[in-house]
Amino acid sequence: MAQVISYADALEMYNEMLNDCNPTIKVCGIEFDPAYALKELDPIAYNVGFSDFCADLESDDIFIGDEYYV
């Protein structure tokens, strides 16, 4: 059975996945979450990864139910 989640929930799931699968980024002694670092340093790669993540959700019958998701 299909499940519908919000765009914000999908984004949160994506960020959690990035943070769980990658080590903390350290720059000059300051630590950053991987999701934050990727979004700030390479927003295109971040968005492409999020798009791929959403496609994987859809293959598991989980859909984004907001108008903001394209």
Gaussian input, Z-matrix of N, CA and C with variables (Angstrom, degrees):
# hf/3-21g

backbone

0 1
 N
 C     1     B1
 C     2     B2     1     A1
 N     3     B3     2     A2     1     D1
 C     4     B4     3     A3     2     D2
 C     5     B5     4     A4     3     D3
 N     6     B6     5     A5     4     D4
 C     7     B7     6     A6     5     D5
 C     8     B8     7     A7     6     D6
 N     9     B9     8     A8     7     D7
 C    10    B10     9     A9     8     D8
 C    11    B11    10    A10     9     D9
 N    12    B12    11    A11    10    D10
 C    13    B13    12    A12    11    D11
 C    14    B14    13    A13    12    D12
 N    15    B15    14    A14    13    D13
 C    16    B16    15    A15    14    D14
 C    17    B17    16    A16    15    D15
 N    18    B18    17    A17    16    D16
 C    19    B19    18    A18    17    D17
 C    20    B20    19    A19    18    D18
 N    21    B21    20    A20    19    D19
 C    22    B22    21    A21    20    D20
 C    23    B23    22    A22    21    D21
 N    24    B24    23    A23    22    D22
 C    25    B25    24    A24    23    D23
 C    26    B26    25    A25    24    D24
 N    27    B27    26    A26    25    D25
 C    28    B28    27    A27    26    D26
 C    29    B29    28    A28    27    D27
 N    30    B30    29    A29    28    D28
 C    31    B31    30    A30    29    D29
 C    32    B32    31    A31    30    D30
 N    33    B33    32    A32    31    D31
 C    34    B34    33    A33    32    D32
 C    35    B35    34    A34    33    D33
 N    36    B36    35    A35    34    D34
 C    37    B37    36    A36    35    D35
 C    38    B38    37    A37    36    D36
 N    39    B39    38    A38    37    D37
 C    40    B40    39    A39    38    D38
 C    41    B41    40    A40    39    D39
 N    42    B42    41    A41    40    D40
 C    43    B43    42    A42    41    D41
 C    44    B44    43    A43    42    D42
 N    45    B45    44    A44    43    D43
 C    46    B46    45    A45    44    D44
 C    47    B47    46    A46    45    D45
 N    48    B48    47    A47    46    D46
 C    49    B49    48    A48    47    D47
 C    50    B50    49    A49    48    D48
 N    51    B51    50    A50    49    D49
 C    52    B52    51    A51    50    D50
 C    53    B53    52    A52    51    D51
 N    54    B54    53    A53    52    D52
 C    55    B55    54    A54    53    D53
 C    56    B56    55    A55    54    D54
 N    57    B57    56    A56    55    D55
 C    58    B58    57    A57    56    D56
 C    59    B59    58    A58    57    D57
 N    60    B60    59    A59    58    D58
 C    61    B61    60    A60    59    D59
 C    62    B62    61    A61    60    D60
 N    63    B63    62    A62    61    D61
 C    64    B64    63    A63    62    D62
 C    65    B65    64    A64    63    D63
 N    66    B66    65    A65    64    D64
 C    67    B67    66    A66    65    D65
 C    68    B68    67    A67    66    D66
 N    69    B69    68    A68    67    D67
 C    70    B70    69    A69    68    D68
 C    71    B71    70    A70    69    D69
 N    72    B72    71    A71    70    D70
 C    73    B73    72    A72    71    D71
 C    74    B74    73    A73    72    D72
 N    75    B75    74    A74    73    D73
 C    76    B76    75    A75    74    D74
 C    77    B77    76    A76    75    D75
 N    78    B78    77    A77    76    D76
 C    79    B79    78    A78    77    D77
 C    80    B80    79    A79    78    D78
 N    81    B81    80    A80    79    D79
 C    82    B82    81    A81    80    D80
 C    83    B83    82    A82    81    D81
 N    84    B84    83    A83    82    D82
 C    85    B85    84    A84    83    D83
 C    86    B86    85    A85    84    D84
 N    87    B87    86    A86    85    D85
 C    88    B88    87    A87    86    D86
 C    89    B89    88    A88    87    D87
 N    90    B90    89    A89    88    D88
 C    91    B91    90    A90    89    D89
 C    92    B92    91    A91    90    D90
 N    93    B93    92    A92    91    D91
 C    94    B94    93    A93    92    D92
 C    95    B95    94    A94    93    D93
 N    96    B96    95    A95    94    D94
 C    97    B97    96    A96    95    D95
 C    98    B98    97    A97    96    D96
 N    99    B99    98    A98    97    D97
 C   100   B100    99    A99    98    D98
 C   101   B101   100   A100    99    D99
 N   102   B102   101   A101   100   D100
 C   103   B103   102   A102   101   D101
 C   104   B104   103   A103   102   D102
 N   105   B105   104   A104   103   D103
 C   106   B106   105   A105   104   D104
 C   107   B107   106   A106   105   D105
 N   108   B108   107   A107   106   D106
 C   109   B109   108   A108   107   D107
 C   110   B110   109   A109   108   D108
 N   111   B111   110   A110   109   D109
 C   112   B112   111   A111   110   D110
 C   113   B113   112   A112   111   D111
 N   114   B114   113   A113   112   D112
 C   115   B115   114   A114   113   D113
 C   116   B116   115   A115   114   D114
 N   117   B117   116   A116   115   D115
 C   118   B118   117   A117   116   D116
 C   119   B119   118   A118   117   D117
 N   120   B120   119   A119   118   D118
 C   121   B121   120   A120   119   D119
 C   122   B122   121   A121   120   D120
 N   123   B123   122   A122   121   D121
 C   124   B124   123   A123   122   D122
 C   125   B125   124   A124   123   D123
 N   126   B126   125   A125   124   D124
 C   127   B127   126   A126   125   D125
 C   128   B128   127   A127   126   D126
 N   129   B129   128   A128   127   D127
 C   130   B130   129   A129   128   D128
 C   131   B131   130   A130   129   D129
 N   132   B132   131   A131   130   D130
 C   133   B133   132   A132   131   D131
 C   134   B134   133   A133   132   D132
 N   135   B135   134   A134   133   D133
 C   136   B136   135   A135   134   D134
 C   137   B137   136   A136   135   D135
 N   138   B138   137   A137   136   D136
 C   139   B139   138   A138   137   D137
 C   140   B140   139   A139   138   D138
 N   141   B141   140   A140   139   D139
 C   142   B142   141   A141   140   D140
 C   143   B143   142   A142   141   D141
 N   144   B144   143   A143   142   D142
 C   145   B145   144   A144   143   D143
 C   146   B146   145   A145   144   D144
 N   147   B147   146   A146   145   D145
 C   148   B148   147   A147   146   D146
 C   149   B149   148   A148   147   D147
 N   150   B150   149   A149   148   D148
 C   151   B151   150   A150   149   D149
 C   152   B152   151   A151   150   D150
 N   153   B153   152   A152   151   D151
 C   154   B154   153   A153   152   D152
 C   155   B155   154   A154   153   D153
 N   156   B156   155   A155   154   D154
 C   157   B157   156   A156   155   D155
 C   158   B158   157   A157   156   D156
 N   159   B159   158   A158   157   D157
 C   160   B160   159   A159   158   D158
 C   161   B161   160   A160   159   D159
 N   162   B162   161   A161   160   D160
 C   163   B163   162   A162   161   D161
 C   164   B164   163   A163   162   D162
 N   165   B165   164   A164   163   D163
 C   166   B166   165   A165   164   D164
 C   167   B167   166   A166   165   D165
 N   168   B168   167   A167   166   D166
 C   169   B169   168   A168   167   D167
 C   170   B170   169   A169   168   D168
 N   171   B171   170   A170   169   D169
 C   172   B172   171   A171   170   D170
 C   173   B173   172   A172   171   D171
 N   174   B174   173   A173   172   D172
 C   175   B175   174   A174   173   D173
 C   176   B176   175   A175   174   D174
 N   177   B177   176   A176   175   D175
 C   178   B178   177   A177   176   D176
 C   179   B179   178   A178   177   D177
 N   180   B180   179   A179   178   D178
 C   181   B181   180   A180   179   D179
 C   182   B182   181   A181   180   D180
 N   183   B183   182   A182   181   D181
 C   184   B184   183   A183   182   D182
 C   185   B185   184   A184   183   D183
 N   186   B186   185   A185   184   D184
 C   187   B187   186   A186   185   D185
 C   188   B188   187   A187   186   D186
 N   189   B189   188   A188   187   D187
 C   190   B190   189   A189   188   D188
 C   191   B191   190   A190   189   D189
 N   192   B192   191   A191   190   D190
 C   193   B193   192   A192   191   D191
 C   194   B194   193   A193   192   D192
 N   195   B195   194   A194   193   D193
 C   196   B196   195   A195   194   D194
 C   197   B197   196   A196   195   D195
 N   198   B198   197   A197   196   D196
 C   199   B199   198   A198   197   D197
 C   200   B200   199   A199   198   D198
 N   201   B201   200   A200   199   D199
 C   202   B202   201   A201   200   D200
 C   203   B203   202   A202   201   D201
 N   204   B204   203   A203   202   D202
 C   205   B205   204   A204   203   D203
 C   206   B206   205   A205   204   D204
 N   207   B207   206   A206   205   D205
 C   208   B208   207   A207   206   D206
 C   209   B209   208   A208   207   D207

   B1=1.4566
   B2=1.5274
   B3=1.3006
   B4=1.4637
   B5=1.5239
   B6=1.3142
   B7=1.4641
   B8=1.5224
   B9=1.3286
   B10=1.4583
   B11=1.5258
   B12=1.3379
   B13=1.4627
   B14=1.5180
   B15=1.3100
   B16=1.4622
   B17=1.5294
   B18=1.3220
   B19=1.4573
   B20=1.5259
   B21=1.3340
   B22=1.4709
   B23=1.5237
   B24=1.3285
   B25=1.4711
   B26=1.5220
   B27=1.3314
   B28=1.4663
   B29=1.5216
   B30=1.3186
   B31=1.4628
   B32=1.5262
   B33=1.3114
   B34=1.4653
   B35=1.5302
   B36=1.3267
   B37=1.4696
   B38=1.5273
   B39=1.3329
   B40=1.4614
   B41=1.5299
   B42=1.3365
   B43=1.4614
   B44=1.5245
   B45=1.3200
   B46=1.4620
   B47=1.5289
   B48=1.3355
   B49=1.4618
   B50=1.5266
   B51=1.3371
   B52=1.4713
   B53=1.5271
   B54=1.3271
   B55=1.4618
   B56=1.5212
   B57=1.3274
   B58=1.4670
   B59=1.5272
   B60=1.3385
   B61=1.4639
   B62=1.5292
   B63=1.3183
   B64=1.4627
   B65=1.5205
   B66=1.3258
   B67=1.4714
   B68=1.5231
   B69=1.3084
   B70=1.4564
   B71=1.5243
   B72=1.3206
   B73=1.4630
   B74=1.5287
   B75=1.3236
   B76=1.4599
   B77=1.5242
   B78=1.3476
   B79=1.4638
   B80=1.5246
   B81=1.3196
   B82=1.4697
   B83=1.5230
   B84=1.3111
   B85=1.4574
   B86=1.5169
   B87=1.3184
   B88=1.4680
   B89=1.5214
   B90=1.3478
   B91=1.4617
   B92=1.5237
   B93=1.3389
   B94=1.4506
   B95=1.5215
   B96=1.3273
   B97=1.4640
   B98=1.5215
   B99=1.3277
   B100=1.4609
   B101=1.5331
   B102=1.3287
   B103=1.4653
   B104=1.5229
   B105=1.3237
   B106=1.4642
   B107=1.5321
   B108=1.3238
   B109=1.4630
   B110=1.5276
   B111=1.3376
   B112=1.4637
   B113=1.5255
   B114=1.3230
   B115=1.4638
   B116=1.5282
   B117=1.3250
   B118=1.4617
   B119=1.5236
   B120=1.3416
   B121=1.4619
   B122=1.5198
   B123=1.3378
   B124=1.4616
   B125=1.5274
   B126=1.3252
   B127=1.4625
   B128=1.5275
   B129=1.3174
   B130=1.4654
   B131=1.5274
   B132=1.3273
   B133=1.4690
   B134=1.5329
   B135=1.3274
   B136=1.4652
   B137=1.5280
   B138=1.3301
   B139=1.4642
   B140=1.5239
   B141=1.3216
   B142=1.4674
   B143=1.5336
   B144=1.3265
   B145=1.4641
   B146=1.5184
   B147=1.3343
   B148=1.4655
   B149=1.5231
   B150=1.3122
   B151=1.4625
   B152=1.5268
   B153=1.3301
   B154=1.4664
   B155=1.5249
   B156=1.3334
   B157=1.4570
   B158=1.5307
   B159=1.3314
   B160=1.4654
   B161=1.5223
   B162=1.3195
   B163=1.4661
   B164=1.5260
   B165=1.3244
   B166=1.4672
   B167=1.5228
   B168=1.3344
   B169=1.4652
   B170=1.5241
   B171=1.3261
   B172=1.4604
   B173=1.5258
   B174=1.3233
   B175=1.4648
   B176=1.5284
   B177=1.3331
   B178=1.4642
   B179=1.5336
   B180=1.3450
   B181=1.4784
   B182=1.5262
   B183=1.3335
   B184=1.4639
   B185=1.5287
   B186=1.3241
   B187=1.4615
   B188=1.5268
   B189=1.3486
   B190=1.4559
   B191=1.5230
   B192=1.3213
   B193=1.4473
   B194=1.5085
   B195=1.3217
   B196=1.4648
   B197=1.5140
   B198=1.3263
   B199=1.4550
   B200=1.5210
   B201=1.3599
   B202=1.4660
   B203=1.5097
   B204=1.3060
   B205=1.4622
   B206=1.5050
   B207=1.3187
   B208=1.4650
   B209=1.5007
   A1=109.41
   A2=115.52
   A3=121.15
   A4=111.32
   A5=113.70
   A6=121.50
   A7=107.59
   A8=117.03
   A9=121.71
   A10=108.25
   A11=115.16
   A12=120.93
   A13=108.74
   A14=116.56
   A15=120.46
   A16=110.30
   A17=114.92
   A18=121.19
   A19=110.27
   A20=115.85
   A21=120.62
   A22=110.90
   A23=117.25
   A24=120.32
   A25=111.34
   A26=116.59
   A27=120.24
   A28=110.48
   A29=116.50
   A30=120.98
   A31=110.86
   A32=116.49
   A33=120.80
   A34=110.74
   A35=116.69
   A36=120.42
   A37=111.11
   A38=116.82
   A39=121.64
   A40=110.84
   A41=116.40
   A42=119.87
   A43=111.42
   A44=117.13
   A45=120.64
   A46=110.92
   A47=116.76
   A48=120.38
   A49=110.87
   A50=116.42
   A51=119.72
   A52=111.32
   A53=116.04
   A54=120.27
   A55=112.01
   A56=117.54
   A57=120.97
   A58=112.69
   A59=116.45
   A60=120.62
   A61=114.00
   A62=117.09
   A63=120.64
   A64=110.29
   A65=116.65
   A66=119.14
   A67=111.69
   A68=115.81
   A69=122.18
   A70=109.14
   A71=116.18
   A72=122.23
   A73=107.79
   A74=116.21
   A75=120.51
   A76=109.01
   A77=115.19
   A78=121.68
   A79=107.45
   A80=115.37
   A81=121.18
   A82=112.04
   A83=115.98
   A84=121.39
   A85=114.81
   A86=117.76
   A87=121.51
   A88=108.23
   A89=116.15
   A90=120.85
   A91=111.07
   A92=114.37
   A93=122.00
   A94=109.34
   A95=116.18
   A96=120.36
   A97=108.43
   A98=117.75
   A99=120.81
   A100=113.31
   A101=117.32
   A102=120.12
   A103=110.89
   A104=116.98
   A105=121.30
   A106=110.24
   A107=116.40
   A108=120.49
   A109=111.04
   A110=116.85
   A111=119.75
   A112=110.76
   A113=117.39
   A114=120.83
   A115=111.42
   A116=117.43
   A117=121.09
   A118=113.07
   A119=117.76
   A120=121.02
   A121=113.64
   A122=117.15
   A123=120.85
   A124=109.17
   A125=116.77
   A126=119.76
   A127=113.73
   A128=117.60
   A129=119.68
   A130=109.68
   A131=117.40
   A132=120.66
   A133=110.68
   A134=116.64
   A135=121.23
   A136=110.20
   A137=116.75
   A138=120.70
   A139=112.65
   A140=117.46
   A141=120.69
   A142=109.41
   A143=116.11
   A144=120.03
   A145=111.94
   A146=116.54
   A147=120.21
   A148=110.49
   A149=117.08
   A150=120.86
   A151=110.98
   A152=116.52
   A153=120.97
   A154=111.00
   A155=116.40
   A156=121.88
   A157=109.97
   A158=116.71
   A159=120.61
   A160=111.61
   A161=117.22
   A162=120.37
   A163=110.16
   A164=116.74
   A165=120.26
   A166=111.06
   A167=116.63
   A168=119.42
   A169=110.31
   A170=116.09
   A171=120.12
   A172=111.76
   A173=116.74
   A174=119.14
   A175=111.21
   A176=116.45
   A177=122.26
   A178=111.35
   A179=116.91
   A180=123.79
   A181=113.14
   A182=116.44
   A183=122.25
   A184=105.99
   A185=115.93
   A186=120.86
   A187=110.87
   A188=114.42
   A189=121.30
   A190=107.02
   A191=117.24
   A192=121.00
   A193=115.48
   A194=118.90
   A195=121.59
   A196=109.90
   A197=115.85
   A198=121.03
   A199=111.81
   A200=117.85
   A201=121.26
   A202=113.05
   A203=117.33
   A204=121.24
   A205=109.53
   A206=117.17
   A207=121.60
   A208=108.52
   D1=135.83
   D2=-177.52
   D3=-71.00
   D4=146.17
   D5=177.23
   D6=-120.40
   D7=141.01
   D8=178.51
   D9=-114.71
   D10=129.35
   D11=177.78
   D12=-123.67
   D13=163.49
   D14=179.50
   D15=-80.94
   D16=161.67
   D17=175.54
   D18=-58.45
   D19=-42.13
   D20=-179.70
   D21=-62.45
   D22=-39.67
   D23=177.89
   D24=-66.06
   D25=-40.80
   D26=178.45
   D27=-63.74
   D28=-41.98
   D29=178.68
   D30=-63.85
   D31=-41.61
   D32=177.63
   D33=-63.44
   D34=-42.27
   D35=177.91
   D36=-62.62
   D37=-41.08
   D38=179.09
   D39=-63.39
   D40=-46.96
   D41=179.11
   D42=-62.27
   D43=-41.27
   D44=177.79
   D45=-62.53
   D46=-40.82
   D47=178.57
   D48=-63.15
   D49=-44.78
   D50=178.10
   D51=-60.97
   D52=-43.68
   D53=-177.99
   D54=-69.84
   D55=-33.83
   D56=179.95
   D57=-75.23
   D58=-30.21
   D59=-174.43
   D60=-94.05
   D61=-6.35
   D62=-175.78
   D63=-133.56
   D64=148.78
   D65=178.78
   D66=-72.59
   D67=158.96
   D68=175.60
   D69=-61.20
   D70=140.96
   D71=-179.89
   D72=-91.09
   D73=129.16
   D74=-179.88
   D75=-117.13
   D76=124.46
   D77=178.53
   D78=-128.92
   D79=116.57
   D80=179.90
   D81=52.17
   D82=38.24
   D83=176.97
   D84=84.59
   D85=-3.41
   D86=178.15
   D87=-100.96
   D88=131.29
   D89=-177.72
   D90=-97.89
   D91=140.41
   D92=178.48
   D93=-129.49
   D94=144.92
   D95=172.80
   D96=-66.41
   D97=142.87
   D98=179.35
   D99=-56.87
   D100=-39.63
   D101=-179.73
   D102=-61.98
   D103=-43.89
   D104=179.38
   D105=-64.18
   D106=-45.58
   D107=-178.41
   D108=-61.63
   D109=-45.22
   D110=-179.69
   D111=-64.46
   D112=-44.00
   D113=-179.07
   D114=-62.03
   D115=-39.78
   D116=-178.39
   D117=-79.09
   D118=-37.55
   D119=-174.62
   D120=-87.38
   D121=-31.34
   D122=-179.32
   D123=-145.99
   D124=75.70
   D125=-176.46
   D126=-61.26
   D127=-27.97
   D128=178.16
   D129=-66.93
   D130=-47.79
   D131=178.17
   D132=-61.95
   D133=-38.21
   D134=178.13
   D135=-61.51
   D136=-46.82
   D137=-178.64
   D138=-69.24
   D139=-37.78
   D140=176.61
   D141=-64.09
   D142=-43.32
   D143=177.47
   D144=-62.15
   D145=-39.72
   D146=178.29
   D147=-65.42
   D148=-40.32
   D149=177.28
   D150=-61.20
   D151=-44.74
   D152=176.88
   D153=-62.30
   D154=-40.89
   D155=178.78
   D156=-60.68
   D157=-44.36
   D158=179.29
   D159=-65.28
   D160=-36.40
   D161=176.83
   D162=-63.99
   D163=-39.19
   D164=176.44
   D165=-65.01
   D166=-38.43
   D167=176.35
   D168=-60.70
   D169=-43.81
   D170=-179.04
   D171=-63.22
   D172=-34.45
   D173=177.55
   D174=-68.33
   D175=-19.03
   D176=175.00
   D177=-98.10
   D178=16.31
   D179=-179.59
   D180=61.67
   D181=36.46
   D182=173.34
   D183=-117.02
   D184=121.46
   D185=-173.51
   D186=-119.32
   D187=151.78
   D188=177.19
   D189=-86.71
   D190=126.48
   D191=-174.61
   D192=-104.09
   D193=17.15
   D194=-179.27
   D195=-104.34
   D196=156.63
   D197=177.27
   D198=-75.39
   D199=-13.76
   D200=-176.84
   D201=-77.23
   D202=-19.35
   D203=-177.39
   D204=-87.13
   D205=128.29
   D206=177.36
   D207=-120.46

